[in-house]
Amino acid sequence: MIYTFLEHYFNYYILFGWSVLEGEIGLVLAGAFTQEGKFIYEYVLLTAISGAYLGDTFVFFLGRHYKLKAEQWLQHHEQKVKKTEDIFSRYGS
């Protein structure tokens, strides 16, 4: 049922948007549909690379532009940062 839904609605535009946000799961689905002949490999590759590049560039510029605000926020919430670091130290990332 869910496979039929994805097969009908999952297209290159969705793959691009998914790649901008978080692309691994979308790329696996696109690979499955490519193997079945529903997608074209070259288009999947171009779409996924373009989306990942755009998403990474956007996040980079966000960090560059809002670095000082983020640092101020982190200093203001130092106890929460410490708790999060402890969780990552205990359980890994």
DARAGI-V937181 format. One record per backbone hydrogen bond with DSSP energy under -1.0 kcal/mol. CO is the residue of the C=O (numbers start at 0). NH is the residue of the N-H. Records with the same first field share a line. If there is no record, write none. Layout:
BEGIN
CO: NH / NH
END
This chain:
BEGIN
0: 4
1: 5
2: 6
3: 7
4: 8
5: 9
10: 14
11: 15
12: 16
13: 17
14: 18
15: 19
16: 20
17: 21
22: 26
23: 27
24: 28
25: 29
26: 30
27: 31
28: 32
29: 33
30: 34
31: 35
32: 37
33: 36
39: 43
40: 44
41: 45
42: 46
43: 47
44: 48
45: 49
46: 50
47: 51
48: 52
49: 53
50: 54
51: 55
52: 56
53: 57
54: 58
55: 59
56: 60
57: 61
58: 62
59: 63
60: 64
61: 65
65: 69
66: 70
67: 71
68: 72
69: 73
70: 74
71: 75
72: 76
76: 80
77: 81
78: 82
79: 83
80: 84
81: 85
82: 86
83: 87
84: 88
85: 89
86: 90
87: 91
END
